[in-house]
Amino acid sequence: MEMASEIKNGVFVHNWEWFKALSGKLGTKIVETARKIKKLGQDDPRRIIHSLKFGLALTLVSLIYYFEPLYKGFGNSAMYAILTVIVVFEFSVGATLGRGLNRGLATLVAGALGFGAHYLASLAGEEAGVVTFVRFFPQLKARYDYGLLIFMLTFCLVSISGYREDEILEIAHQRLSTILIGSSTSVFICLFVFPVWAGDDLHNLVASNLEKLGSFLESFGVEYLKISGDSKESNNTFMDDYKSVLNSKQSEECLANLARWEPRHGQFRFRHPWKQYLKIGSLTRQCAYRIEALNGYVNSEIQIPAEFRSKIQEACTNMSLESGKALKELASAIKAMTPPSSVTPHIVKSKDAANNLKSLLRSGFCKEIDLLEVIPAVTVASLLVDVVCCTEKIAESINELASLAHFQSVEPMVEAEKPKLLHQETIPPCFGVNEPHHVITIDQLSPKLP
């Protein structure tokens, strides 16, 4: 009996320990999930607002089921309104407008053709096949792929149901009506309730990428060409920010495509030159590729000869520093939507430094230096020259954007000149006198010259 009791106690203790471990792991998972959710909301609070907006749109179209007159008018087709909100409602205004218009127009056109296919049933396969082929065109696929997909779906459903003449018109009418209700509800809420503009996101993304490259270049010259004997420990956090620029192409193209659907808002006019942002983004990535190569030399163990270092240090530092300042000025100009007039001095200084470096290298001062020792430094200098050229091209592209988008120049505020005082003096009081006294200040304006 005692042995059986000990076995039971051992099993109980084992199960209890397992349960405690499971509870601890479950609690850890819950806390970790809660932290991830909190971080997701803190990174972009618009995500929380988007979730609330989606719930509002879904609630409004669901009211069709709760109002008897509406439900009788649409019947089971009311489900298409809910499905439309689910597939149409997107994070930004441009994405929602694009999907809503694609879905509505595709349903209308496909319904009309499907009705015609009732009388020309033999063409049904050919019509769907033609639309499938059209989806392979890059320009149509980028903006209308979803609409073409809905076109094929609606066309097939309507044309197949067309074999029953008493239902074809009713099905086409009900589906089009419910889709229009779902699309218009989604667009209205997305457009007027805390709207998120893809154009704003693209605008800020391009400016942010330029700023990241500028921060890297401002610190690179000092970091790479530091004087021997300096501490190896340095703050390299700026090295990591530019890496996100290398993979920004897909995001920029997606945002530019969505921005073209958006109406005029803020400082962005109708038919804003969104394609120019793609050109700037492409040039920015070309510069980022050079910076990626430069980053590999920051912590290089190869020692540069002191004589060679002292010769190229000033030119390389100036190229890196001035290019970084120029990119930051360009980023500020994009954010403020003003012409980048203040960037010209930095570009001129960086080009002068590049020309000085080229002249120095052609002078043949390093004939007595081992080429294998200076190849990394020469490579860095060559990459910096390329960065200067990229910076100049980016500036030209942003000037073109400023012209196309009609950026407004900001005139510096000039304070009105105050009249100069010829003499200002305070007469000291007469202390020691019992009589009341006053302090008199005499201001005399300077006489005007004839």
Backbone torsions as a table, in degrees:
resi	resn	phi	psi	omega
1	MET	NA	-41.3	179.5
2	GLU	-64.5	-38.2	179.4
3	MET	-65.3	-41.5	178.7
4	ALA	-64.1	-38.2	179.0
5	SER	-66.1	-39.0	178.6
6	GLU	-66.0	-37.9	178.4
7	ILE	-64.1	-42.8	179.7
8	LYS	-63.3	-42.1	179.2
9	ASN	-63.9	-38.5	178.6
10	GLY	-65.3	-40.6	177.3
11	VAL	-64.9	-41.4	-179.9
12	PHE	-63.4	-44.7	179.9
13	VAL	-63.7	-40.6	179.2
14	HIS	-63.3	-45.5	179.1
15	ASN	-64.6	-37.8	179.3
16	TRP	-65.9	-40.8	177.4
17	GLU	-64.2	-40.1	178.3
18	TRP	-64.5	-39.5	179.6
19	PHE	-66.9	-40.1	179.0
20	LYS	-65.1	-41.0	178.8
21	ALA	-65.2	-41.7	178.9
22	LEU	-63.8	-41.1	179.0
23	SER	-64.3	-39.8	178.3
24	GLY	-64.3	-43.5	178.1
25	LYS	-64.1	-41.9	179.6
26	LEU	-63.3	-42.2	177.9
27	GLY	-63.4	-40.4	178.0
28	THR	-62.6	-42.2	178.8
29	LYS	-63.2	-40.9	-179.8
30	ILE	-64.4	-44.6	179.6
31	VAL	-63.9	-42.2	179.3
32	GLU	-63.8	-42.2	177.7
33	THR	-63.7	-41.3	178.7
34	ALA	-62.6	-39.0	178.3
35	ARG	-66.0	-39.4	178.4
36	LYS	-64.6	-41.8	178.4
37	ILE	-63.2	-42.3	179.4
38	LYS	-63.3	-44.0	179.7
39	LYS	-64.2	-39.2	178.9
40	LEU	-61.3	-40.9	178.5
41	GLY	-72.0	-35.8	179.8
42	GLN	-71.5	-34.2	179.2
43	ASP	-61.8	-39.2	179.2
44	ASP	-150.0	93.1	-178.8
45	PRO	-59.1	-16.8	179.5
46	ARG	-64.6	-22.1	179.0
47	ARG	-65.9	-38.8	178.1
48	ILE	-66.2	-43.4	178.7
49	ILE	-62.9	-39.2	178.3
50	HIS	-61.1	-41.1	178.9
51	SER	-62.2	-42.1	178.6
52	LEU	-66.4	-39.5	178.0
53	LYS	-63.7	-40.9	179.0
54	PHE	-63.3	-42.9	177.9
55	GLY	-62.2	-37.7	178.0
56	LEU	-64.7	-45.7	179.5
57	ALA	-62.4	-41.6	-179.7
58	LEU	-66.1	-36.6	178.7
59	THR	-66.6	-41.8	-177.9
60	LEU	-64.1	-45.6	-178.2
61	VAL	-73.7	-21.8	177.7
62	SER	-71.6	-16.0	179.4
63	LEU	-64.6	-16.7	177.8
64	ILE	-58.5	-33.8	-179.2
65	TYR	-74.8	-19.9	-173.8
66	TYR	-99.8	-10.4	175.7
67	PHE	-105.6	115.7	-173.2
68	GLU	-58.8	-43.0	179.7
69	PRO	-61.4	-40.5	179.2
70	LEU	-67.1	-41.9	-178.6
71	TYR	-66.0	-36.7	177.4
72	LYS	-66.5	-33.7	-179.2
73	GLY	-72.7	-33.9	-176.7
74	PHE	-106.7	-26.9	179.4
75	GLY	63.3	-141.5	-179.1
76	ASN	-68.6	-15.7	178.4
77	SER	-68.1	-11.7	177.3
78	ALA	-60.6	-23.9	178.1
79	MET	-60.9	-28.4	-180.0
80	TYR	-66.1	-28.8	176.6
81	ALA	-65.4	-42.6	178.8
82	ILE	-67.4	-43.5	178.8
83	LEU	-62.5	-36.6	179.7
84	THR	-64.2	-42.5	177.4
85	VAL	-61.3	-40.7	-177.7
86	ILE	-63.9	-42.1	-175.4
87	VAL	-90.5	-18.9	-176.2
88	VAL	-94.8	-38.0	-173.0
89	PHE	-68.5	116.7	-178.6
90	GLU	-121.6	177.3	-174.5
91	PHE	-68.5	-41.7	-175.7
92	SER	-107.3	163.2	178.9
93	VAL	-64.3	-43.2	-178.4
94	GLY	-60.7	-42.8	-179.6
95	ALA	-65.8	-41.3	179.9
96	THR	-67.5	-43.9	178.6
97	LEU	-62.5	-44.0	-179.8
98	GLY	-61.1	-47.2	-179.5
99	ARG	-68.4	-40.1	-179.8
100	GLY	-63.6	-46.3	179.7
101	LEU	-67.8	-39.8	177.0
102	ASN	-59.9	-45.9	-176.8
103	ARG	-68.2	-44.0	-179.0
104	GLY	-65.3	-48.9	-178.6
105	LEU	-66.9	-39.1	179.5
106	ALA	-64.4	-39.9	178.6
107	THR	-66.1	-41.8	-179.6
108	LEU	-63.8	-49.5	-178.2
109	VAL	-67.4	-44.0	-178.9
110	ALA	-66.4	-36.6	177.2
111	GLY	-63.3	-41.9	178.7
112	ALA	-64.9	-43.3	178.7
113	LEU	-68.7	-35.4	177.1
114	GLY	-64.5	-37.4	176.2
115	PHE	-64.5	-39.7	176.9
116	GLY	-68.4	-30.0	179.4
117	ALA	-69.0	-16.2	173.6
118	HIS	-61.1	-32.1	179.0
119	TYR	-96.5	-18.6	178.9
120	LEU	-125.9	61.0	-173.3
121	ALA	-60.6	-25.9	-176.8
122	SER	-69.7	-17.1	-178.5
123	LEU	-90.0	-4.3	-173.3
124	ALA	-58.7	-48.8	-179.5
125	GLY	-63.4	-37.8	-178.1
126	GLU	-67.2	-40.4	-178.6
127	GLU	-62.6	-47.9	-179.9
128	ALA	-63.5	-37.5	178.6
129	GLY	-65.5	-39.0	178.7
130	VAL	-63.4	-44.8	-179.4
131	VAL	-64.2	-38.9	176.9
132	THR	-60.1	-41.1	178.6
133	PHE	-67.7	-38.4	-178.4
134	VAL	-62.9	-29.7	-179.0
135	ARG	-62.9	-17.1	-179.4
136	PHE	-79.7	-13.0	177.2
137	PHE	-69.7	125.6	-173.8
138	PRO	-58.0	-43.0	-177.5
139	GLN	-65.8	-39.4	178.7
140	LEU	-72.6	-37.1	-179.0
141	LYS	-66.4	-33.9	-177.0
142	ALA	-67.2	-37.7	-173.2
143	ARG	-112.9	-25.7	-171.6
144	TYR	-124.5	16.3	-177.4
145	ASP	-61.9	-43.4	179.7
146	TYR	-64.4	-40.6	178.8
147	GLY	-64.3	-39.6	178.7
148	LEU	-66.3	-35.4	177.4
149	LEU	-65.2	-44.8	177.7
150	ILE	-65.2	-34.9	177.6
151	PHE	-58.4	-48.8	-179.1
152	MET	-63.5	-41.3	-178.9
153	LEU	-64.4	-49.0	-178.7
154	THR	-66.4	-40.0	-179.1
155	PHE	-60.3	-45.3	-178.9
156	CYS	-66.6	-42.5	-179.0
157	LEU	-64.7	-44.0	-177.8
158	VAL	-71.4	-41.1	-178.0
159	SER	-68.0	-35.7	178.0
160	ILE	-70.2	-43.2	177.9
161	SER	-70.0	-12.0	-179.7
162	GLY	-67.0	-12.2	177.6
163	TYR	-68.9	-13.2	173.9
164	ARG	-111.3	102.0	-171.1
165	GLU	-63.0	-27.1	-176.1
166	ASP	-77.0	-9.7	-176.4
167	GLU	-113.0	-19.0	-170.5
168	ILE	-61.8	-46.6	-179.6
169	LEU	-67.1	-39.0	-179.8
170	GLU	-65.6	-42.5	179.6
171	ILE	-64.7	-45.3	-179.7
172	ALA	-62.2	-42.0	-179.0
173	HIS	-67.1	-45.5	-177.4
174	GLN	-65.4	-44.6	-177.1
175	ARG	-67.3	-42.5	179.5
176	LEU	-63.3	-41.4	-178.8
177	SER	-64.6	-46.0	-178.6
178	THR	-67.8	-35.8	177.9
179	ILE	-67.4	-38.8	176.8
180	LEU	-65.2	-37.5	177.9
181	ILE	-64.5	-47.6	-179.9
182	GLY	-64.0	-42.0	-178.8
183	SER	-67.8	-45.3	-178.3
184	SER	-65.8	-37.2	177.3
185	THR	-63.4	-44.7	179.9
186	SER	-63.4	-45.7	-178.0
187	VAL	-65.5	-41.7	-178.1
188	PHE	-62.4	-47.8	-178.6
189	ILE	-67.4	-42.8	-179.0
190	CYS	-66.7	-29.5	-175.3
191	LEU	-85.3	-32.2	-171.5
192	PHE	-115.1	-9.1	179.3
193	VAL	-112.1	100.1	-179.5
194	PHE	45.3	64.4	-175.1
195	PRO	-66.4	145.8	174.7
196	VAL	-112.9	117.5	-174.7
197	TRP	-99.0	123.9	176.5
198	ALA	-63.9	-32.4	177.8
199	GLY	-62.1	-41.6	177.0
200	ASP	-63.0	-42.8	-179.8
201	ASP	-63.2	-41.4	178.0
202	LEU	-64.6	-44.4	179.9
203	HIS	-58.4	-47.5	-178.8
204	ASN	-71.1	-33.4	-179.9
205	LEU	-65.0	-45.1	180.0
206	VAL	-63.2	-42.8	179.0
207	ALA	-66.1	-40.6	-179.8
208	SER	-64.7	-38.8	178.7
209	ASN	-63.1	-41.4	177.3
210	LEU	-63.6	-39.2	-179.5
211	GLU	-66.0	-37.0	178.6
212	LYS	-64.5	-42.5	178.2
213	LEU	-65.8	-39.0	178.9
214	GLY	-63.0	-39.7	179.0
215	SER	-64.3	-38.6	178.2
216	PHE	-64.0	-48.5	-174.4
217	LEU	-67.4	-33.2	179.9
218	GLU	-62.8	-29.5	-177.8
219	SER	-100.2	-15.3	-173.0
220	PHE	-67.0	-44.9	-176.0
221	GLY	-57.7	-46.5	-179.7
222	VAL	-68.9	-37.5	-176.8
223	GLU	-69.2	-42.6	-175.8
224	TYR	-79.6	-42.3	-175.1
225	LEU	-98.8	35.4	179.6
226	LYS	-68.9	150.7	-175.9
227	ILE	-69.7	139.9	179.7
228	SER	-58.3	139.7	-176.7
229	GLY	99.2	-13.7	175.7
230	ASP	-68.6	157.5	-179.8
231	SER	-66.7	141.4	178.7
232	LYS	-73.9	-23.2	-177.7
233	GLU	-76.0	127.6	179.7
234	SER	-151.4	162.5	-178.8
235	ASN	-86.5	109.3	-176.8
236	ASN	-107.6	21.5	-178.4
237	THR	-64.4	-29.2	-179.8
238	PHE	-67.1	-17.2	-177.6
239	MET	-70.1	-24.9	-171.7
240	ASP	-87.8	-24.3	-172.3
241	ASP	-66.7	-35.8	-174.2
242	TYR	-68.4	-19.4	-173.1
243	LYS	-64.3	-28.0	178.1
244	SER	-66.9	-21.7	-179.7
245	VAL	-69.2	-30.4	-175.9
246	LEU	-62.9	-29.5	-175.9
247	ASN	-112.1	28.4	-175.4
248	SER	-92.1	-1.5	-174.4
249	LYS	-61.2	-48.3	-177.2
250	GLN	-62.7	-41.8	179.1
251	SER	-63.6	-42.8	-179.4
252	GLU	-65.0	-43.8	179.9
253	GLU	-65.0	-39.7	178.6
254	CYS	-65.1	-46.1	-179.8
255	LEU	-65.4	-38.5	178.8
256	ALA	-65.2	-39.4	178.5
257	ASN	-64.4	-41.0	179.5
258	LEU	-72.5	-35.7	-177.4
259	ALA	-63.5	-28.6	-179.3
260	ARG	-69.4	-17.0	176.6
261	TRP	-84.2	-16.1	-170.4
262	GLU	-81.5	146.3	175.9
263	PRO	-76.5	178.5	178.6
264	ARG	-64.1	135.1	179.2
265	HIS	-153.9	141.9	178.8
266	GLY	56.9	-129.2	179.3
267	GLN	-91.4	3.2	-178.9
268	PHE	-95.3	115.3	-176.9
269	ARG	-81.8	170.8	174.9
270	PHE	-66.0	137.4	-176.5
271	ARG	61.9	43.6	174.5
272	HIS	-63.0	142.9	-176.2
273	PRO	-74.1	73.0	-178.4
274	TRP	-67.3	-29.5	-179.8
275	LYS	-63.7	-27.4	179.4
276	GLN	-65.8	-30.1	176.8
277	TYR	-64.9	-34.6	177.6
278	LEU	-66.2	-36.8	177.2
279	LYS	-64.9	-44.5	177.7
280	ILE	-63.1	-41.6	179.0
281	GLY	-62.8	-38.1	178.5
282	SER	-64.8	-44.4	177.8
283	LEU	-65.5	-35.9	178.1
284	THR	-64.1	-40.3	177.9
285	ARG	-67.6	-36.2	175.6
286	GLN	-60.4	-39.9	176.4
287	CYS	-67.2	-37.9	-179.7
288	ALA	-65.6	-33.0	177.1
289	TYR	-64.2	-39.4	175.8
290	ARG	-64.6	-39.4	-180.0
291	ILE	-67.3	-35.5	175.8
292	GLU	-59.7	-40.9	176.6
293	ALA	-67.4	-39.3	178.3
294	LEU	-63.1	-36.6	-176.9
295	ASN	-61.2	-28.1	179.7
296	GLY	-69.0	-16.2	-177.8
297	TYR	-99.3	-3.8	-175.2
298	VAL	-64.1	-48.6	-178.9
299	ASN	-103.4	29.6	-180.0
300	SER	-66.2	139.7	-179.8
301	GLU	-83.7	-8.5	179.9
302	ILE	-73.7	124.1	-178.3
303	GLN	-86.0	131.2	177.9
304	ILE	-86.4	134.1	176.8
305	PRO	-54.9	138.1	-175.1
306	ALA	-59.7	-39.3	-179.7
307	GLU	-63.4	-45.5	-179.5
308	PHE	-67.0	-38.1	179.8
309	ARG	-61.6	-45.4	-177.7
310	SER	-64.4	-28.8	-179.3
311	LYS	-73.4	-40.7	-173.5
312	ILE	-99.0	-6.3	-172.8
313	GLN	-61.2	-47.4	-176.4
314	GLU	-64.1	-46.0	-177.8
315	ALA	-64.9	-45.1	-179.0
316	CYS	-66.5	-40.7	178.9
317	THR	-63.5	-42.3	179.2
318	ASN	-66.1	-40.8	177.9
319	MET	-61.0	-46.6	-178.3
320	SER	-66.6	-46.4	-177.0
321	LEU	-65.5	-47.8	-177.2
322	GLU	-69.4	-36.0	176.4
323	SER	-65.0	-40.3	177.2
324	GLY	-63.1	-43.1	177.8
325	LYS	-64.0	-38.8	179.6
326	ALA	-63.3	-43.9	-179.9
327	LEU	-65.2	-37.2	177.8
328	LYS	-68.0	-38.0	176.4
329	GLU	-64.3	-39.2	178.3
330	LEU	-65.1	-40.5	177.3
331	ALA	-62.4	-42.3	178.3
332	SER	-64.4	-38.1	179.2
333	ALA	-65.3	-38.8	178.1
334	ILE	-66.0	-45.0	-179.1
335	LYS	-61.3	-41.9	-178.8
336	ALA	-83.8	-8.6	-178.3
337	MET	56.1	51.1	176.5
338	THR	-128.2	152.6	177.2
339	PRO	-60.8	138.9	-176.7
340	PRO	-80.6	66.1	-176.2
341	SER	-73.8	-28.5	-175.7
342	SER	-80.8	-2.8	-176.4
343	VAL	-84.4	-19.4	-174.5
344	THR	-57.9	-45.4	179.7
345	PRO	-59.6	-37.2	-179.5
346	HIS	-68.2	-39.1	178.9
347	ILE	-67.2	-40.3	178.8
348	VAL	-62.7	-43.6	179.8
349	LYS	-65.0	-40.0	179.6
350	SER	-67.4	-37.5	177.4
351	LYS	-67.8	-38.4	176.7
352	ASP	-62.9	-41.1	178.4
353	ALA	-65.2	-38.6	177.8
354	ALA	-64.7	-41.9	178.5
355	ASN	-65.8	-38.4	177.8
356	ASN	-63.7	-39.2	179.5
357	LEU	-66.8	-41.4	178.2
358	LYS	-62.0	-43.7	178.8
359	SER	-63.5	-37.9	179.8
360	LEU	-65.1	-42.3	-179.1
361	LEU	-69.6	-30.6	179.2
362	ARG	-77.1	-16.7	-176.0
363	SER	-71.0	-15.8	176.9
364	GLY	77.2	27.6	-178.3
365	PHE	-72.2	-16.9	-175.2
366	CYS	-104.0	29.8	-179.1
367	LYS	-66.5	-32.7	-177.4
368	GLU	-88.4	1.5	-178.9
369	ILE	-95.6	142.5	177.9
370	ASP	-65.5	121.8	-176.8
371	LEU	-61.8	-34.6	-178.9
372	LEU	-63.0	-27.9	-179.9
373	GLU	-78.5	-26.2	-175.1
374	VAL	-104.8	-4.3	-179.6
375	ILE	-57.3	-45.6	178.3
376	PRO	-59.3	-41.7	-179.6
377	ALA	-66.7	-39.3	177.4
378	VAL	-65.4	-37.1	177.4
379	THR	-63.1	-43.8	177.4
380	VAL	-60.4	-44.1	179.5
381	ALA	-61.8	-41.3	178.9
382	SER	-64.4	-40.0	178.1
383	LEU	-65.5	-38.1	178.4
384	LEU	-65.6	-36.5	175.5
385	VAL	-62.5	-41.1	177.1
386	ASP	-63.7	-38.1	178.6
387	VAL	-63.1	-39.9	177.3
388	VAL	-60.4	-43.5	178.2
389	CYS	-63.6	-42.2	178.4
390	CYS	-62.9	-40.7	179.5
391	THR	-62.2	-40.3	178.6
392	GLU	-65.0	-41.0	178.4
393	LYS	-65.6	-39.4	177.7
394	ILE	-62.8	-41.7	178.9
395	ALA	-62.6	-41.5	177.8
396	GLU	-63.3	-40.4	-180.0
397	SER	-66.7	-37.9	178.9
398	ILE	-71.6	-34.6	173.4
399	ASN	-62.3	-38.3	176.2
400	GLU	-64.9	-40.9	175.9
401	LEU	-61.9	-42.7	179.7
402	ALA	-61.0	-35.9	178.6
403	SER	-71.9	-44.1	-178.1
404	LEU	-69.0	-37.8	-177.2
405	ALA	-91.0	0.5	178.1
406	HIS	58.1	52.3	175.1
407	PHE	-62.8	141.5	-177.9
408	GLN	-94.5	131.1	176.8
409	SER	-74.2	141.8	179.0
410	VAL	-103.7	117.1	179.5
411	GLU	-80.8	135.9	179.4
412	PRO	-64.0	140.2	179.2
413	MET	-76.2	125.8	179.6
414	VAL	-110.8	119.4	-178.9
415	GLU	-74.4	143.7	178.1
416	ALA	-66.1	135.0	-178.7
417	GLU	-69.2	132.7	177.5
418	LYS	-83.7	147.0	179.2
419	PRO	-63.6	132.4	-179.7
420	LYS	-74.3	139.1	-179.8
421	LEU	-95.4	126.3	178.7
422	LEU	-73.8	-37.6	-177.4
423	HIS	-152.7	132.9	177.1
424	GLN	-140.0	121.8	-175.7
425	GLU	-151.5	146.0	176.3
426	THR	-107.2	124.0	179.3
427	ILE	-76.4	121.1	-178.9
428	PRO	-64.9	146.6	178.6
429	PRO	-71.7	159.5	179.8
430	CYS	-90.8	94.2	-180.0
431	PHE	-74.4	153.1	179.5
432	GLY	91.0	-4.7	178.6
433	VAL	-99.8	133.5	-176.8
434	ASN	-77.8	-17.5	-178.5
435	GLU	-71.0	152.2	175.5
436	PRO	-62.6	147.1	-175.9
437	HIS	-132.8	164.1	-179.1
438	HIS	-132.5	153.2	175.4
439	VAL	-105.1	126.9	-176.5
440	ILE	-118.2	126.5	176.4
441	THR	-109.0	126.8	-176.8
442	ILE	-110.9	117.0	176.6
443	ASP	-109.9	125.8	178.9
444	GLN	-120.3	122.3	178.2
445	LEU	-69.6	144.5	178.0
446	SER	-67.0	137.4	-178.9
447	PRO	-65.5	140.2	178.2
448	LYS	-75.0	137.9	178.0
449	LEU	-76.1	143.2	179.5
450	PRO	-68.5	NA	NA
